């Protein structure tokens, strides 16, 4: 059996694994599964979604999101145990207050980082990692700036300093068991509009097309309609790249000011459906496809959650790392 075959059906495998953990461990604080999702009881959804976090965090993540005006996505609110939003909170929230721990994350991404700076734009619990980060001003013509919905936001943002003294935004885009179909967002119709209107798609082409043309990172294409930039997961990567570029170009207008950025795509290495799929327009895997569309390939880093956390102090965060190992990561003998 090939390596790719062994990795297939990742979502199904993870669902079975976590259902077993719910029944046989205390990782979920005694939470009861069987929440209603789309009218059916689901054994991978918690009835109390706030129990989906590392037990030692207690109610801190819920309070952080609420008091900072951040929206939870629908999967988190449904108590879905495979939610990628819950995953990045469980990995990063317990260390976000610790400057040295966050610096180790940054240095794992790039050895040139020497320091991390506090991000002070959170109204509640500002620390060294900010969740669902947005810009101070709308540079992408998205009309609404609401953390967690209706605009481009960053799952987890770190503000770091390099050896040369320049500051850098580290954008973390986090995935869990996601896989995507071939929906083309450049031709999407607006619900209720005339048949074949493509109004949503046209709006997106107007919104992002000229920014891509002016980008120093994204390759210019003859046409963006039906292009790779409007298929997931690349649609999201495109928007976040533009977001980072605009943050730097307009840093005088921004509360979080930086000279450069690096885009970290955090994806479990076992998720072959996302990583190893031959994408429709490229017939290449995720990493090869995205790098083919970047003028500066050094701006993009793909790594697993386990690899991102590998240099976190094992003595200080032993309990956390054991929890992450049991709930999320592949077994050590498979590493």
Kinemage of the C-alpha trace (Angstrom):
@kinemage 1
@onewidth
@group {chain A} dominant
@subgroup {mainchain}
@vectorlist {calphas} color= white
{ca unk a 1} P 0.000 0.000 0.000
{ca unk a 2} L 1.355 3.421 -0.956
{ca unk a 3} L 1.973 6.226 1.495
{ca unk a 4} L -0.813 8.259 -0.144
{ca unk a 5} L -3.246 5.352 0.210
{ca unk a 6} L -2.366 4.946 3.876
{ca unk a 7} L -3.181 8.605 4.401
{ca unk a 8} L -6.532 8.532 2.595
{ca unk a 9} L -9.863 9.205 4.333
{ca unk a 10} L -8.159 11.406 6.899
{ca unk a 11} L -11.368 13.053 8.082
{ca unk a 12} L -13.067 9.703 8.622
{ca unk a 13} L -10.033 8.335 10.460
{ca unk a 14} L -9.792 11.397 12.711
{ca unk a 15} L -13.499 11.295 13.476
{ca unk a 16} L -13.242 7.682 14.641
{ca unk a 17} L -10.155 8.493 16.684
{ca unk a 18} L -11.734 11.437 18.480
{ca unk a 19} L -15.016 9.613 19.131
{ca unk a 20} L -12.968 6.910 20.857
{ca unk a 21} L -11.142 9.579 22.873
{ca unk a 22} L -14.484 11.054 23.933
{ca unk a 23} L -15.588 7.692 25.270
{ca unk a 24} L -12.376 6.515 26.863
{ca unk a 25} L -10.402 9.554 28.085
{ca unk a 26} L -10.837 12.763 30.064
{ca unk a 27} L -9.476 14.966 27.254
{ca unk a 28} L -12.891 16.578 26.845
{ca unk a 29} L -13.582 17.360 30.482
{ca unk a 30} L -16.387 14.796 30.643
{ca unk a 31} L -18.310 16.533 27.856
{ca unk a 32} L -21.288 14.713 26.363
{ca unk a 33} L -21.427 14.179 22.613
{ca unk a 34} L -24.534 13.887 20.450
{ca unk a 35} L -25.253 17.537 19.703
{ca unk a 36} L -27.806 18.227 16.979
{ca unk a 37} L -26.190 19.218 13.683
{ca unk a 38} L -28.523 19.680 10.722
{ca unk a 39} L -31.273 18.000 12.707
{ca unk a 40} L -29.308 14.858 13.550
{ca unk a 41} L -27.434 13.790 16.665
{ca unk a 42} L -23.704 13.635 15.916
{ca unk a 43} L -21.284 11.638 18.017
{ca unk a 44} L -18.450 13.977 16.973
{ca unk a 45} L -20.229 17.122 18.204
{ca unk a 46} L -20.302 18.200 21.851
{ca unk a 47} L -23.557 19.292 23.453
{ca unk a 48} L -21.602 21.959 25.340
{ca unk a 49} L -19.256 23.394 22.708
{ca unk a 50} L -17.270 25.305 25.348
{ca unk a 51} L -15.875 21.950 26.552
{ca unk a 52} L -13.988 21.538 23.266
{ca unk a 53} L -10.826 23.148 24.625
{ca unk a 54} L -7.859 21.945 26.648
{ca unk a 55} L -9.416 21.594 30.134
{ca unk a 56} L -6.764 23.789 31.769
{ca unk a 57} L -7.840 26.730 29.604
{ca unk a 58} L -11.270 26.698 31.272
{ca unk a 59} L -13.333 29.634 29.920
{ca unk a 60} L -10.420 31.817 28.760
{ca unk a 61} L -10.829 31.261 24.985
{ca unk a 62} L -14.574 31.868 25.130
{ca unk a 63} L -14.078 35.096 27.079
{ca unk a 64} L -11.242 36.221 24.776
{ca unk a 65} L -13.386 35.828 21.652
{ca unk a 66} L -16.460 37.402 23.265
{ca unk a 67} L -14.723 40.433 24.775
{ca unk a 68} L -12.722 41.113 21.615
{ca unk a 69} L -15.808 40.922 19.408
{ca unk a 70} L -14.618 37.838 17.504
{ca unk a 71} L -17.080 35.466 15.861
{ca unk a 72} L -16.714 31.719 16.327
{ca unk a 73} L -17.292 29.814 13.113
{ca unk a 74} L -20.241 27.470 12.775
{ca unk a 75} L -18.184 24.307 13.351
{ca unk a 76} L -16.834 25.570 16.666
{ca unk a 77} L -20.309 26.624 17.791
{ca unk a 78} L -21.692 23.203 16.883
{ca unk a 79} L -19.124 21.584 19.152
{ca unk a 80} L -17.449 19.866 16.216
{ca unk a 81} L -14.404 18.087 17.648
{ca unk a 82} L -12.525 18.392 14.328
{ca unk a 83} L -12.938 22.173 14.052
{ca unk a 84} L -9.744 23.830 12.812
{ca unk a 85} L -10.613 26.946 14.813
{ca unk a 86} L -10.766 24.892 18.000
{ca unk a 87} L -7.520 23.215 16.973
{ca unk a 88} L -5.509 26.430 16.672
{ca unk a 89} L -6.931 27.705 19.962
{ca unk a 90} L -5.912 24.487 21.715
{ca unk a 91} L -2.407 24.645 20.254
{ca unk a 92} L -1.666 28.339 20.629
{ca unk a 93} L -3.843 29.905 23.326
{ca unk a 94} L -1.976 28.216 26.219
{ca unk a 95} L 1.357 29.767 25.154
{ca unk a 96} L 0.281 33.140 23.746
{ca unk a 97} L 1.214 34.969 26.971
{ca unk a 98} L 4.743 33.516 26.984
{ca unk a 99} L 7.194 35.624 24.977
{ca unk a 100} L 9.890 32.951 24.900
{ca unk a 101} L 7.486 30.205 23.827
{ca unk a 102} L 6.072 32.338 21.026
{ca unk a 103} L 9.602 33.260 19.950
{ca unk a 104} L 10.379 29.554 19.661
{ca unk a 105} L 7.394 29.211 17.314
{ca unk a 106} L 8.702 32.101 15.233
{ca unk a 107} L 12.222 30.668 15.106
{ca unk a 108} L 10.807 27.303 14.040
{ca unk a 109} L 9.283 29.077 11.045
{ca unk a 110} L 12.475 31.042 10.325
{ca unk a 111} L 15.744 31.063 12.261
{ca unk a 112} L 16.239 34.792 11.552
{ca unk a 113} L 13.726 35.865 14.190
{ca unk a 114} L 15.196 37.229 17.418
{ca unk a 115} L 12.175 38.631 19.257
{ca unk a 116} L 8.387 38.806 19.256
{ca unk a 117} L 6.360 41.874 20.119
{ca unk a 118} L 3.096 42.146 22.058
{ca unk a 119} L 0.053 42.764 19.879
{ca unk a 120} L -1.835 45.466 21.728
{ca unk a 121} L -4.937 45.798 19.528
{ca unk a 122} L -6.860 43.175 21.496
{ca unk a 123} L -9.200 44.878 23.927
{ca unk a 124} L -9.053 41.866 26.237
{ca unk a 125} L -5.927 39.831 27.066
{ca unk a 126} L -3.485 41.366 24.564
{ca unk a 127} L -0.443 39.078 24.308
{ca unk a 128} L 2.029 37.747 21.724
{ca unk a 129} L -0.452 35.891 19.497
{ca unk a 130} L -3.656 37.426 18.207
{ca unk a 131} L -6.508 35.324 16.861
{ca unk a 132} L -8.673 36.251 13.864
{ca unk a 133} L -6.539 39.333 13.220
{ca unk a 134} L -7.788 42.035 10.859
{ca unk a 135} L -6.373 45.300 9.565
{ca unk a 136} L -7.204 48.688 11.075
{ca unk a 137} L -8.478 49.904 7.709
{ca unk a 138} L -10.165 48.127 4.810
{ca unk a 139} L -7.465 47.807 2.146
{ca unk a 140} L -9.157 44.952 0.233
{ca unk a 141} L -12.469 46.691 -0.557
{ca unk a 142} L -14.338 44.197 1.635
{ca unk a 143} L -16.627 46.808 3.214
{ca unk a 144} L -16.833 45.203 6.670
{ca unk a 145} L -14.049 44.676 9.184
{ca unk a 146} L -15.377 42.108 11.639
{ca unk a 147} L -12.991 39.656 13.247
{ca unk a 148} L -13.841 36.116 12.286
{ca unk a 149} L -16.409 36.836 9.572
{ca unk a 150} L -17.254 38.936 6.500
{ca unk a 151} L -13.665 39.909 5.738
{ca unk a 152} L -10.184 38.495 5.337
{ca unk a 153} L -8.736 37.638 8.733
{ca unk a 154} L -5.756 35.682 9.994
{ca unk a 155} L -6.258 32.655 12.226
{ca unk a 156} L -3.220 33.459 14.380
{ca unk a 157} L -0.890 36.442 14.001
{ca unk a 158} L 2.579 36.921 15.482
{ca unk a 159} L 4.545 40.188 15.272
{ca unk a 160} L 8.233 39.303 15.162
{ca unk a 161} L 11.620 41.004 14.814
{ca unk a 162} L 14.377 39.712 12.511
{ca unk a 163} L 18.145 39.827 12.942
{ca unk a 164} L 18.284 42.843 10.628
{ca unk a 165} L 15.967 44.769 12.953
{ca unk a 166} L 12.983 44.700 10.595
{ca unk a 167} L 9.581 43.681 11.913
{ca unk a 168} L 7.620 40.897 10.307
{ca unk a 169} L 4.038 39.644 10.392
{ca unk a 170} L 3.826 35.860 10.760
{ca unk a 171} L 0.455 34.821 9.378
{ca unk a 172} L -0.744 31.395 10.479
{ca unk a 173} L -3.527 29.846 8.410
{ca unk a 174} L -4.641 26.692 10.215
{ca unk a 175} L -6.282 23.587 8.775
{ca unk a 176} L -7.546 20.376 10.349
{ca unk a 177} L -9.489 17.846 8.253
{ca unk a 178} L -10.511 20.283 5.518
{ca unk a 179} L -10.801 19.234 1.910
{ca unk a 180} L -12.337 21.255 -0.912
{ca unk a 181} L -14.457 20.786 -3.995
{ca unk a 182} L -14.047 22.636 -7.291
{ca unk a 183} L -16.323 25.602 -6.587
{ca unk a 184} L -15.201 28.575 -8.678
{ca unk a 185} L -15.708 31.772 -6.671
{ca unk a 186} L -15.062 33.943 -9.718
{ca unk a 187} L -18.342 32.885 -11.345
{ca unk a 188} L -20.546 32.419 -8.282
{ca unk a 189} L -24.093 33.656 -8.645
{ca unk a 190} L -25.788 35.877 -6.105
{ca unk a 191} L -28.720 34.037 -4.467
{ca unk a 192} L -32.012 35.466 -5.674
{ca unk a 193} L -30.455 37.129 -8.703
{ca unk a 194} L -31.223 36.287 -12.331
{ca unk a 195} L -30.014 32.908 -13.556
{ca unk a 196} L -26.414 32.982 -14.726
{ca unk a 197} L -25.786 36.422 -13.248
{ca unk a 198} L -22.361 35.629 -11.651
{ca unk a 199} L -22.818 38.740 -9.498
{ca unk a 200} L -20.866 37.462 -6.509
{ca unk a 201} L -18.067 36.324 -8.783
{ca unk a 202} L -17.899 39.637 -10.620
{ca unk a 203} L -17.783 41.500 -7.339
{ca unk a 204} L -14.816 39.383 -6.229
{ca unk a 205} L -12.999 39.893 -9.525
{ca unk a 206} L -13.378 43.664 -9.171
{ca unk a 207} L -12.391 43.579 -5.500
{ca unk a 208} L -9.193 41.555 -5.818
{ca unk a 209} L -8.196 41.629 -9.493
{ca unk a 210} L -6.404 44.981 -9.527
{ca unk a 211} L -4.655 44.176 -6.233
{ca unk a 212} L -3.269 40.978 -7.734
{ca unk a 213} L -2.071 42.959 -10.763
{ca unk a 214} L -0.196 45.327 -8.449
{ca unk a 215} L 1.139 42.586 -6.174
{ca unk a 216} L 4.862 42.011 -5.801
{ca unk a 217} L 4.196 38.503 -4.474
{ca unk a 218} L 1.392 37.025 -6.604
{ca unk a 219} L 1.895 36.317 -10.282
{ca unk a 220} L -0.203 38.365 -12.688
{ca unk a 221} L -2.455 36.259 -14.905
{ca unk a 222} L -4.073 37.167 -18.267
{ca unk a 223} L -7.504 36.684 -16.696
{ca unk a 224} L -8.656 35.941 -13.165
{ca unk a 225} L -12.038 34.529 -14.095
{ca unk a 226} L -11.814 30.745 -13.649
{ca unk a 227} L -8.224 31.111 -12.379
{ca unk a 228} L -6.509 29.229 -9.549
{ca unk a 229} L -6.844 32.282 -7.302
{ca unk a 230} L -10.594 31.698 -7.032
{ca unk a 231} L -10.565 28.027 -6.056
{ca unk a 232} L -10.003 26.920 -2.462
{ca unk a 233} L -7.659 26.602 -0.680
{ca unk a 234} L -5.874 29.102 -2.931
{ca unk a 235} L -8.650 31.691 -2.781
{ca unk a 236} L -7.968 32.042 0.929
{ca unk a 237} L -4.191 32.094 0.474
{ca unk a 238} L -4.531 34.761 -2.225
{ca unk a 239} L -6.606 37.042 -0.014
{ca unk a 240} L -4.296 36.648 2.973
{ca unk a 241} L -1.252 37.395 0.817
{ca unk a 242} L -2.902 40.584 -0.404
{ca unk a 243} L -3.890 41.415 3.179
{ca unk a 244} L -0.286 41.161 4.349
{ca unk a 245} L 1.030 43.180 1.403
{ca unk a 246} L -1.469 45.938 2.033
{ca unk a 247} L -0.697 45.969 5.757
{ca unk a 248} L 2.929 46.689 4.885
{ca unk a 249} L 2.221 49.175 2.097
{ca unk a 250} L -0.121 51.119 4.404
{ca unk a 251} L 1.712 50.555 7.672
{ca unk a 252} L 1.523 54.254 8.575
{ca unk a 253} L -2.259 53.791 8.795
{ca unk a 254} L -2.069 50.539 10.762
{ca unk a 255} L -1.829 49.931 14.499
{ca unk a 256} L 0.218 46.777 13.863
{ca unk a 257} L 3.137 48.034 11.774
{ca unk a 258} L 5.570 45.748 9.967
{ca unk a 259} L 8.179 45.782 7.209
{ca unk a 260} L 7.683 42.267 5.877
{ca unk a 261} L 5.634 39.091 6.268
{ca unk a 262} L 5.770 35.325 6.055
{ca unk a 263} L 2.740 33.144 5.416
{ca unk a 264} L 2.595 29.873 7.374
{ca unk a 265} L 0.117 27.251 6.198
{ca unk a 266} L -0.419 24.838 9.101
{ca unk a 267} L -1.814 21.531 7.828
{ca unk a 268} L -1.634 18.057 9.409
{ca unk a 269} L 0.831 16.018 7.368
{ca unk a 270} L -1.675 13.132 7.238
{ca unk a 271} L -4.333 15.180 5.421
{ca unk a 272} L -3.599 13.760 1.984
{ca unk a 273} L -6.954 14.910 0.618
{ca unk a 274} L -5.789 18.496 1.042
{ca unk a 275} L -2.023 18.201 0.614
{ca unk a 276} L -1.596 15.546 -2.066
{ca unk a 277} L -4.613 16.074 -4.276
{ca unk a 278} L -3.875 16.945 -7.911
{ca unk a 279} L -5.673 20.261 -8.204
{ca unk a 280} L -7.865 20.817 -11.236
{ca unk a 281} L -6.053 23.728 -12.876
{ca unk a 282} L -2.500 22.677 -12.086
{ca unk a 283} L -2.498 18.883 -11.786
{ca unk a 284} L -0.019 19.410 -8.944
{ca unk a 285} L -0.305 19.118 -5.177
{ca unk a 286} L -1.135 21.979 -2.824
{ca unk a 287} L 2.396 23.200 -2.154
{ca unk a 288} L 3.569 22.960 -5.770
{ca unk a 289} L 0.433 24.671 -7.030
{ca unk a 290} L 0.728 27.607 -4.673
{ca unk a 291} L 4.479 28.086 -5.132
{ca unk a 292} L 3.927 28.178 -8.902
{ca unk a 293} L 1.827 31.318 -8.385
{ca unk a 294} L 4.268 33.173 -6.126
{ca unk a 295} L 6.950 35.552 -7.347
{ca unk a 296} L 8.648 35.317 -3.959
{ca unk a 297} L 8.459 31.669 -2.909
{ca unk a 298} L 10.198 32.402 0.395
{ca unk a 299} L 7.043 34.083 1.660
{ca unk a 300} L 5.237 30.732 2.032
{ca unk a 301} L 5.931 27.963 4.540
{ca unk a 302} L 3.915 24.749 4.814
{ca unk a 303} L 4.221 22.755 8.032
{ca unk a 304} L 2.223 20.513 10.336
{ca unk a 305} L 0.904 21.592 13.760
{ca unk a 306} L 3.264 19.123 15.428
{ca unk a 307} L 6.272 20.513 13.563
{ca unk a 308} L 5.295 24.090 14.414
{ca unk a 309} L 5.201 23.190 18.128
{ca unk a 310} L 8.342 21.040 18.139
{ca unk a 311} L 10.586 23.546 19.957
{ca unk a 312} L 8.149 24.586 22.685
{ca unk a 313} L 9.683 23.932 26.116
{ca unk a 314} L 8.778 20.312 26.896
{ca unk a 315} L 9.306 20.677 30.634
{ca unk a 316} L 7.241 23.826 30.981
{ca unk a 317} L 4.448 22.703 28.642
{ca unk a 318} L 4.590 18.948 29.110
{ca unk a 319} L 0.900 18.640 29.985
{ca unk a 320} L -0.152 20.678 26.957
{ca unk a 321} L 2.081 18.760 24.561
{ca unk a 322} L 0.800 15.446 25.909
{ca unk a 323} L -2.782 16.633 25.316
{ca unk a 324} L -1.995 17.769 21.762
{ca unk a 325} L -0.182 14.500 21.058
{ca unk a 326} L -3.160 12.449 22.224
{ca unk a 327} L -5.862 14.511 20.546
{ca unk a 328} L -4.295 15.822 17.342
{ca unk a 329} L -0.901 14.465 16.401
{ca unk a 330} L 0.236 11.256 14.758
{ca unk a 331} L 1.876 8.712 17.024
{ca unk a 332} L 5.540 9.287 17.731
{ca unk a 333} L 6.534 6.013 16.062
{ca unk a 334} L 4.898 7.240 12.837
{ca unk a 335} L 6.757 10.576 12.876
